[in-house]
Amino acid sequence: MTKTTPKQIIEKARNIEKNFRYEFADFVRETESKGKLGSYMARFKKVVLSWLKCNGIRLQLAANTSGQNETPTMANKRVTSKEELARILRKVTSRGRVIIALMAFSGLRLGSLGDYEGTYVLILGDLTELKLSD
């Protein structure tokens, strides 16, 4: 399945349905052996099935993985305390304070503030509820 284009996935699923299932199961096992998480593979399976469904192909893929619902990268995450946030805000530039405040107090994600290349950025005019005063 690696280096397979979306078009090739459709062709394989249409022409040789049984072989496609086996090939996908092999791909899952191979990817698991490389250390990918079960939750990663579950999402991958969901994307492939959604793509096939969009193209009129309904298929069952029985490639189950262990730990499909685990999120170990989130296991040790915690909410920043008020004291930690205040310390961070004191150490950054005015621009940094605005960015951190938007993320901490409004729930915006970093990607919604701007893209990697800076071609799209959030500007004050985008915030229709914002009221500026002296």
C-alpha positions as a Python dict, from the first residue, in 0.01 Angstrom:
ca = {
    (1, 'M'): (0, 0, 0),
    (2, 'T'): (294, 235, 40),
    (3, 'K'): (355, 463, -255),
    (4, 'T'): (6, 386, -384),
    (5, 'T'): (-185, 678, -530),
    (6, 'P'): (-549, 743, -438),
    (7, 'K'): (-647, 642, -792),
    (8, 'Q'): (-459, 312, -756),
    (9, 'I'): (-638, 241, -427),
    (10, 'I'): (-973, 274, -605),
    (11, 'E'): (-862, 54, -894),
    (12, 'K'): (-728, -216, -661),
    (13, 'A'): (-1042, -213, -446),
    (14, 'R'): (-1269, -239, -752),
    (15, 'N'): (-1078, -504, -945),
    (16, 'I'): (-947, -739, -682),
    (17, 'E'): (-1146, -678, -365),
    (18, 'K'): (-1023, -984, -173),
    (19, 'N'): (-657, -915, -255),
    (20, 'F'): (-704, -549, -154),
    (21, 'R'): (-817, -663, 192),
    (22, 'Y'): (-513, -889, 230),
    (23, 'E'): (-280, -619, 104),
    (24, 'F'): (-425, -368, 351),
    (25, 'A'): (-391, -617, 639),
    (26, 'D'): (-26, -675, 542),
    (27, 'F'): (28, -299, 532),
    (28, 'V'): (-120, -264, 881),
    (29, 'R'): (105, -537, 1023),
    (30, 'E'): (412, -392, 852),
    (31, 'T'): (334, -43, 981),
    (32, 'E'): (274, -174, 1333),
    (33, 'S'): (610, -349, 1325),
    (34, 'K'): (770, -12, 1248),
    (35, 'G'): (629, 123, 1575),
    (36, 'K'): (321, 313, 1459),
    (37, 'L'): (43, 332, 1717),
    (38, 'G'): (-285, 147, 1689),
    (39, 'S'): (-469, 481, 1695),
    (40, 'Y'): (-265, 591, 1391),
    (41, 'M'): (-360, 277, 1201),
    (42, 'A'): (-728, 305, 1301),
    (43, 'R'): (-734, 657, 1159),
    (44, 'F'): (-556, 542, 843),
    (45, 'K'): (-817, 267, 796),
    (46, 'K'): (-1097, 520, 847),
    (47, 'V'): (-950, 752, 582),
    (48, 'V'): (-911, 470, 326),
    (49, 'L'): (-1268, 348, 384),
    (50, 'S'): (-1400, 704, 356),
    (51, 'W'): (-1212, 754, 28),
    (52, 'L'): (-1350, 430, -112),
    (53, 'K'): (-1704, 517, 1),
    (54, 'C'): (-1674, 857, -172),
    (55, 'N'): (-1597, 667, -489),
    (56, 'G'): (-1891, 426, -458),
    (57, 'I'): (-1701, 133, -310),
    (58, 'R'): (-1826, -15, 15),
    (59, 'L'): (-1578, -249, 173),
    (60, 'Q'): (-1506, -408, 509),
    (61, 'L'): (-1145, -407, 625),
    (62, 'A'): (-1088, -638, 920),
    (63, 'A'): (-738, -517, 1000),
    (64, 'N'): (-773, -457, 1372),
    (65, 'T'): (-484, -319, 1570),
    (66, 'S'): (-402, -320, 1938),
    (67, 'G'): (-441, 9, 2122),
    (68, 'Q'): (-672, 171, 1866),
    (69, 'N'): (-825, 398, 2128),
    (70, 'E'): (-509, 483, 2319),
    (71, 'T'): (-347, 826, 2299),
    (72, 'P'): (-11, 787, 2474),
    (73, 'T'): (113, 1123, 2348),
    (74, 'M'): (-165, 1286, 2551),
    (75, 'A'): (-119, 1070, 2863),
    (76, 'N'): (111, 1311, 3046),
    (77, 'K'): (-46, 1637, 2927),
    (78, 'R'): (-192, 1878, 3177),
    (79, 'V'): (-344, 2223, 3180),
    (80, 'T'): (-101, 2505, 3253),
    (81, 'S'): (-159, 2660, 3596),
    (82, 'K'): (-241, 3031, 3635),
    (83, 'E'): (100, 3092, 3790),
    (84, 'E'): (281, 2919, 3503),
    (85, 'L'): (79, 3112, 3246),
    (86, 'A'): (152, 3443, 3422),
    (87, 'R'): (527, 3361, 3427),
    (88, 'I'): (520, 3277, 3055),
    (89, 'L'): (330, 3597, 2969),
    (90, 'R'): (586, 3808, 3158),
    (91, 'K'): (875, 3665, 2957),
    (92, 'V'): (746, 3705, 2599),
    (93, 'T'): (708, 3998, 2361),
    (94, 'S'): (380, 4186, 2317),
    (95, 'R'): (316, 3983, 2002),
    (96, 'G'): (378, 3662, 2197),
    (97, 'R'): (138, 3774, 2473),
    (98, 'V'): (-139, 3828, 2219),
    (99, 'I'): (-81, 3487, 2059),
    (100, 'I'): (-69, 3308, 2394),
    (101, 'A'): (-373, 3493, 2526),
    (102, 'L'): (-577, 3405, 2217),
    (103, 'M'): (-486, 3040, 2254),
    (104, 'A'): (-524, 3024, 2634),
    (105, 'F'): (-843, 3222, 2680),
    (106, 'S'): (-1039, 3178, 2357),
    (107, 'G'): (-956, 2822, 2258),
    (108, 'L'): (-799, 2911, 1923),
    (109, 'R'): (-545, 2664, 1793),
    (110, 'L'): (-209, 2771, 1664),
    (111, 'G'): (-301, 2678, 1305),
    (112, 'S'): (-598, 2917, 1310),
    (113, 'L'): (-369, 3208, 1394),
    (114, 'G'): (-168, 3166, 1076),
    (115, 'D'): (-2, 2916, 847),
    (116, 'Y'): (359, 2803, 840),
    (117, 'E'): (460, 3033, 557),
    (118, 'G'): (280, 3338, 692),
    (119, 'T'): (64, 3370, 381),
    (120, 'Y'): (-254, 3362, 587),
    (121, 'V'): (-260, 3522, 927),
    (122, 'L'): (-537, 3620, 1160),
    (123, 'I'): (-575, 3999, 1181),
    (124, 'L'): (-765, 4208, 1434),
    (125, 'G'): (-1030, 4284, 1172),
    (126, 'D'): (-1115, 3910, 1164),
    (127, 'L'): (-1230, 3932, 1526),
    (128, 'T'): (-1568, 4099, 1482),
    (129, 'E'): (-1646, 4085, 1855),
    (130, 'L'): (-1323, 4266, 1948),
    (131, 'K'): (-1369, 4611, 2097),
    (132, 'L'): (-1057, 4825, 2135),
    (133, 'S'): (-1043, 5106, 2389),
    (134, 'D'): (-778, 5338, 2540),
}
